[in-house]
Amino acid sequence: MKHWFPSIQKKLFVERRLQRVSMIVCVCALSVSVFGQEPIPVPIPLKEPAVKKAEPVALLAAPSGVDLKLQLQSWVAEQKVKNPAQLKTIATLLVKLESPLTAEEKLTLALEVFSNVNPEAKQLIKDYQLSNLLPVLSSPPILSEGEADTIYLTNVRYYVARNLTQFRMVDHALTIFNTIKPDTLIDPAGYLFFKAACEHHLLQKEACEKTLDQLLNHTESVPERYTQVAVLMQADLETLKEESLDEISRKMSDVERRLDLGNSGEKVQKVEDDIIASLDKLIKKMEDQAKNSSSSGAGAGSSSSPNGGADESRVKGQIAPGEVDKKKLSNSGGWGQLPPKKQASAKNIINRNFPSHYRKAIEKYFKKLATQKANTNK
């Protein structure tokens, strides 16, 4: 009896378990038959991907006369000016800021204040003023050390870089422009305009487009003359293609500018090499097109035509496209010049395919280099 009872209990336990399982199965089957569909699982909420917001572009604006007066007064106080004559002169200048002035007029007044307080600024403003003589370049700490982020540094550097641009010293000007943080500029529109002019001349397309966008869309009170020229620069950059004859012509003009300014160092020679390589590629490309055109004409039975072929513009011993024979760029072989046969080939192709002003630009370029070479050998 005591062996039998546990077995009965175990059997009852198993039966109850089976009954519970059967009930669960019936309930599930009933839910499917009653509702006509399986239970819809509750979706787990997904985390939405973070959307990276574009960084807002700062809106630049010239300070009002009142704000600029307060900034200059604060700067003068920091310089601990105590001379009564100096303070009287400065006070006379600051009073003028209470009248309506353009950004350029405000800048001129601020530079006068700086000159009255700081001898270094006075000398620098004198050295880089616009005249018929090119300025003697120098690198004092005020122009070359660190970023310019104060009303004094930003505006003195802007004055120098702006005038260097008008002297056509765009390389030096752009170096200074790139150290300026425009938040404390008195003439931010002028800063962006002249900076864009440097980038445009040096064919820095991406940087120039960014600067022009800031000028036209995120700067207040831009003078109409700046706006008109900026729009023209934008349109010009849109049509400028890399290694086109237009770009080559501009690089040639830039070499002429550098030579006029007395620059004939490694940078100029690097541009020279780029021009020769680009011309070489262009000539090779056009010769290949002429050959293909001639071959297709010959295949159509026109090989006897006097107009077929491109032998008149073929350069014998042509090297691979884009490569430059360094021997022909040496001083002994005519620095920065194409050999006579390649010059003739280039002119022939350019005369047939491009407007006359490109031919004139290239002829002027070669004459300029020949003159420079002759002067160097004297």
Contacts in CASP RR format, 6 or more apart in sequence:
PFRMAT RR
TARGET T0000
AUTHOR 0000-0000-0000
METHOD contacts of the structure
MODEL  1
MKHWFPSIQKKLFVERRLQRVSMIVCVCALSVSVFGQEPIPVPIPLKEPA
VKKAEPVALLAAPSGVDLKLQLQSWVAEQKVKNPAQLKTIATLLVKLESP
LTAEEKLTLALEVFSNVNPEAKQLIKDYQLSNLLPVLSSPPILSEGEADT
IYLTNVRYYVARNLTQFRMVDHALTIFNTIKPDTLIDPAGYLFFKAACEH
HLLQKEACEKTLDQLLNHTESVPERYTQVAVLMQADLETLKEESLDEISR
KMSDVERRLDLGNSGEKVQKVEDDIIASLDKLIKKMEDQAKNSSSSGAGA
GSSSSPNGGADESRVKGQIAPGEVDKKKLSNSGGWGQLPPKKQASAKNII
NRNFPSHYRKAIEKYFKKLATQKANTNK
31 39 0 8 1.000
32 38 0 8 1.000
57 214 0 8 1.000
57 217 0 8 1.000
57 218 0 8 1.000
58 183 0 8 1.000
58 218 0 8 1.000
59 218 0 8 1.000
59 219 0 8 1.000
59 220 0 8 1.000
60 182 0 8 1.000
60 185 0 8 1.000
60 188 0 8 1.000
60 189 0 8 1.000
60 192 0 8 1.000
60 214 0 8 1.000
60 218 0 8 1.000
60 219 0 8 1.000
60 220 0 8 1.000
61 188 0 8 1.000
61 219 0 8 1.000
61 220 0 8 1.000
61 221 0 8 1.000
62 103 0 8 1.000
62 106 0 8 1.000
62 185 0 8 1.000
62 186 0 8 1.000
62 187 0 8 1.000
62 188 0 8 1.000
62 189 0 8 1.000
62 220 0 8 1.000
62 221 0 8 1.000
63 71 0 8 1.000
63 106 0 8 1.000
63 186 0 8 1.000
65 97 0 8 1.000
65 98 0 8 1.000
65 101 0 8 1.000
65 106 0 8 1.000
66 97 0 8 1.000
66 98 0 8 1.000
68 97 0 8 1.000
68 106 0 8 1.000
68 110 0 8 1.000
68 186 0 8 1.000
69 94 0 8 1.000
69 97 0 8 1.000
69 98 0 8 1.000
71 151 0 8 1.000
71 184 0 8 1.000
72 90 0 8 1.000
72 94 0 8 1.000
72 97 0 8 1.000
72 110 0 8 1.000
72 113 0 8 1.000
72 151 0 8 1.000
73 94 0 8 1.000
75 113 0 8 1.000
75 150 0 8 1.000
75 151 0 8 1.000
75 152 0 8 1.000
76 87 0 8 1.000
76 90 0 8 1.000
76 113 0 8 1.000
76 117 0 8 1.000
79 117 0 8 1.000
79 118 0 8 1.000
81 87 0 8 1.000
81 90 0 8 1.000
81 117 0 8 1.000
86 116 0 8 1.000
86 117 0 8 1.000
89 116 0 8 1.000
90 113 0 8 1.000
90 116 0 8 1.000
90 117 0 8 1.000
93 109 0 8 1.000
93 112 0 8 1.000
93 113 0 8 1.000
93 116 0 8 1.000
94 109 0 8 1.000
94 113 0 8 1.000
96 109 0 8 1.000
97 106 0 8 1.000
97 109 0 8 1.000
101 109 0 8 1.000
103 186 0 8 1.000
103 187 0 8 1.000
103 188 0 8 1.000
103 189 0 8 1.000
103 190 0 8 1.000
103 221 0 8 1.000
104 187 0 8 1.000
106 186 0 8 1.000
106 187 0 8 1.000
107 155 0 8 1.000
107 158 0 8 1.000
107 159 0 8 1.000
107 186 0 8 1.000
107 187 0 8 1.000
110 151 0 8 1.000
110 155 0 8 1.000
110 186 0 8 1.000
111 121 0 8 1.000
111 125 0 8 1.000
111 155 0 8 1.000
111 156 0 8 1.000
111 159 0 8 1.000
114 121 0 8 1.000
114 122 0 8 1.000
114 125 0 8 1.000
114 152 0 8 1.000
114 155 0 8 1.000
114 156 0 8 1.000
115 121 0 8 1.000
115 122 0 8 1.000
115 125 0 8 1.000
116 122 0 8 1.000
118 152 0 8 1.000
120 140 0 8 1.000
120 142 0 8 1.000
121 142 0 8 1.000
121 152 0 8 1.000
121 156 0 8 1.000
124 140 0 8 1.000
124 142 0 8 1.000
124 143 0 8 1.000
124 156 0 8 1.000
124 160 0 8 1.000
125 156 0 8 1.000
125 159 0 8 1.000
127 135 0 8 1.000
127 136 0 8 1.000
127 138 0 8 1.000
128 135 0 8 1.000
128 159 0 8 1.000
128 160 0 8 1.000
128 163 0 8 1.000
128 164 0 8 1.000
129 163 0 8 1.000
130 163 0 8 1.000
130 166 0 8 1.000
130 167 0 8 1.000
134 167 0 8 1.000
134 169 0 8 1.000
134 261 0 8 1.000
135 163 0 8 1.000
135 164 0 8 1.000
135 167 0 8 1.000
135 169 0 8 1.000
137 169 0 8 1.000
137 172 0 8 1.000
142 153 0 8 1.000
142 156 0 8 1.000
142 157 0 8 1.000
143 156 0 8 1.000
143 157 0 8 1.000
143 160 0 8 1.000
143 176 0 8 1.000
144 179 0 8 1.000
146 179 0 8 1.000
147 179 0 8 1.000
147 180 0 8 1.000
147 181 0 8 1.000
148 154 0 8 1.000
148 156 0 8 1.000
148 157 0 8 1.000
148 179 0 8 1.000
148 180 0 8 1.000
148 181 0 8 1.000
149 181 0 8 1.000
149 183 0 8 1.000
149 184 0 8 1.000
150 184 0 8 1.000
151 184 0 8 1.000
151 186 0 8 1.000
154 180 0 8 1.000
154 181 0 8 1.000
154 182 0 8 1.000
154 183 0 8 1.000
154 184 0 8 1.000
154 185 0 8 1.000
155 184 0 8 1.000
155 185 0 8 1.000
155 186 0 8 1.000
157 176 0 8 1.000
157 179 0 8 1.000
157 180 0 8 1.000
158 177 0 8 1.000
158 180 0 8 1.000
158 185 0 8 1.000
158 187 0 8 1.000
158 190 0 8 1.000
158 191 0 8 1.000
160 176 0 8 1.000
161 172 0 8 1.000
161 173 0 8 1.000
161 174 0 8 1.000
161 176 0 8 1.000
161 177 0 8 1.000
161 180 0 8 1.000
161 194 0 8 1.000
161 195 0 8 1.000
162 173 0 8 1.000
162 190 0 8 1.000
162 191 0 8 1.000
162 194 0 8 1.000
164 170 0 8 1.000
164 172 0 8 1.000
164 173 0 8 1.000
164 176 0 8 1.000
165 173 0 8 1.000
165 194 0 8 1.000
165 197 0 8 1.000
165 198 0 8 1.000
168 257 0 8 1.000
168 260 0 8 1.000
168 261 0 8 1.000
169 261 0 8 1.000
170 197 0 8 1.000
170 198 0 8 1.000
170 201 0 8 1.000
170 202 0 8 1.000
171 198 0 8 1.000
171 202 0 8 1.000
171 267 0 8 1.000
173 194 0 8 1.000
173 198 0 8 1.000
174 195 0 8 1.000
174 198 0 8 1.000
174 199 0 8 1.000
174 202 0 8 1.000
177 191 0 8 1.000
177 194 0 8 1.000
177 195 0 8 1.000
177 198 0 8 1.000
180 191 0 8 1.000
182 188 0 8 1.000
182 191 0 8 1.000
182 192 0 8 1.000
185 191 0 8 1.000
188 219 0 8 1.000
189 215 0 8 1.000
189 219 0 8 1.000
189 221 0 8 1.000
189 222 0 8 1.000
189 223 0 8 1.000
189 226 0 8 1.000
190 226 0 8 1.000
192 211 0 8 1.000
192 212 0 8 1.000
192 214 0 8 1.000
192 215 0 8 1.000
192 219 0 8 1.000
193 215 0 8 1.000
193 222 0 8 1.000
193 226 0 8 1.000
193 229 0 8 1.000
193 230 0 8 1.000
195 211 0 8 1.000
196 208 0 8 1.000
196 211 0 8 1.000
196 212 0 8 1.000
196 215 0 8 1.000
196 230 0 8 1.000
196 233 0 8 1.000
197 233 0 8 1.000
199 207 0 8 1.000
199 208 0 8 1.000
199 211 0 8 1.000
200 208 0 8 1.000
200 233 0 8 1.000
200 236 0 8 1.000
200 237 0 8 1.000
201 254 0 8 1.000
202 254 0 8 1.000
203 240 0 8 1.000
203 247 0 8 1.000
203 250 0 8 1.000
203 251 0 8 1.000
205 237 0 8 1.000
205 240 0 8 1.000
208 233 0 8 1.000
208 237 0 8 1.000
209 234 0 8 1.000
209 237 0 8 1.000
212 230 0 8 1.000
212 233 0 8 1.000
212 234 0 8 1.000
215 222 0 8 1.000
215 226 0 8 1.000
215 230 0 8 1.000
216 222 0 8 1.000
216 227 0 8 1.000
216 230 0 8 1.000
216 231 0 8 1.000
216 234 0 8 1.000
222 230 0 8 1.000
239 246 0 8 1.000
240 246 0 8 1.000
240 247 0 8 1.000
241 247 0 8 1.000
243 278 0 8 1.000
243 281 0 8 1.000
243 282 0 8 1.000
245 282 0 8 1.000
245 350 0 8 1.000
245 354 0 8 1.000
245 358 0 8 1.000
246 358 0 8 1.000
247 278 0 8 1.000
248 275 0 8 1.000
248 278 0 8 1.000
248 279 0 8 1.000
248 282 0 8 1.000
249 358 0 8 1.000
249 361 0 8 1.000
249 362 0 8 1.000
251 271 0 8 1.000
251 274 0 8 1.000
251 275 0 8 1.000
251 278 0 8 1.000
252 275 0 8 1.000
252 361 0 8 1.000
252 362 0 8 1.000
252 364 0 8 1.000
252 365 0 8 1.000
253 361 0 8 1.000
254 271 0 8 1.000
255 268 0 8 1.000
255 271 0 8 1.000
255 272 0 8 1.000
255 275 0 8 1.000
255 365 0 8 1.000
255 368 0 8 1.000
255 369 0 8 1.000
256 364 0 8 1.000
256 365 0 8 1.000
256 368 0 8 1.000
258 264 0 8 1.000
258 267 0 8 1.000
258 268 0 8 1.000
258 271 0 8 1.000
259 268 0 8 1.000
259 368 0 8 1.000
259 372 0 8 1.000
264 372 0 8 1.000
264 376 0 8 1.000
269 335 0 8 1.000
269 336 0 8 1.000
272 329 0 8 1.000
272 335 0 8 1.000
272 336 0 8 1.000
272 369 0 8 1.000
273 324 0 8 1.000
273 329 0 8 1.000
276 324 0 8 1.000
276 329 0 8 1.000
276 336 0 8 1.000
276 338 0 8 1.000
277 322 0 8 1.000
277 323 0 8 1.000
277 324 0 8 1.000
278 322 0 8 1.000
279 338 0 8 1.000
279 342 0 8 1.000
279 346 0 8 1.000
280 319 0 8 1.000
280 321 0 8 1.000
280 322 0 8 1.000
280 323 0 8 1.000
280 324 0 8 1.000
280 342 0 8 1.000
281 321 0 8 1.000
281 322 0 8 1.000
282 346 0 8 1.000
282 349 0 8 1.000
283 313 0 8 1.000
283 315 0 8 1.000
283 342 0 8 1.000
283 345 0 8 1.000
283 346 0 8 1.000
283 349 0 8 1.000
284 318 0 8 1.000
284 321 0 8 1.000
284 322 0 8 1.000
285 321 0 8 1.000
286 313 0 8 1.000
286 349 0 8 1.000
286 353 0 8 1.000
287 310 0 8 1.000
287 313 0 8 1.000
287 314 0 8 1.000
287 315 0 8 1.000
287 318 0 8 1.000
287 345 0 8 1.000
287 349 0 8 1.000
290 309 0 8 1.000
290 310 0 8 1.000
290 313 0 8 1.000
291 309 0 8 1.000
291 310 0 8 1.000
293 309 0 8 1.000
293 310 0 8 1.000
294 308 0 8 1.000
294 309 0 8 1.000
294 310 0 8 1.000
297 303 0 8 1.000
297 305 0 8 1.000
297 308 0 8 1.000
298 308 0 8 1.000
302 308 0 8 1.000
312 348 0 8 1.000
313 345 0 8 1.000
313 348 0 8 1.000
313 349 0 8 1.000
314 345 0 8 1.000
315 341 0 8 1.000
315 342 0 8 1.000
315 345 0 8 1.000
316 341 0 8 1.000
319 325 0 8 1.000
327 333 0 8 1.000
328 334 0 8 1.000
328 338 0 8 1.000
328 339 0 8 1.000
329 335 0 8 1.000
329 336 0 8 1.000
334 373 0 8 1.000
335 369 0 8 1.000
335 373 0 8 1.000
335 376 0 8 1.000
336 369 0 8 1.000
336 373 0 8 1.000
337 343 0 8 1.000
337 366 0 8 1.000
337 369 0 8 1.000
337 370 0 8 1.000
337 373 0 8 1.000
338 346 0 8 1.000
338 366 0 8 1.000
343 366 0 8 1.000
346 362 0 8 1.000
347 359 0 8 1.000
347 362 0 8 1.000
347 363 0 8 1.000
350 358 0 8 1.000
350 359 0 8 1.000
350 362 0 8 1.000
351 359 0 8 1.000
END
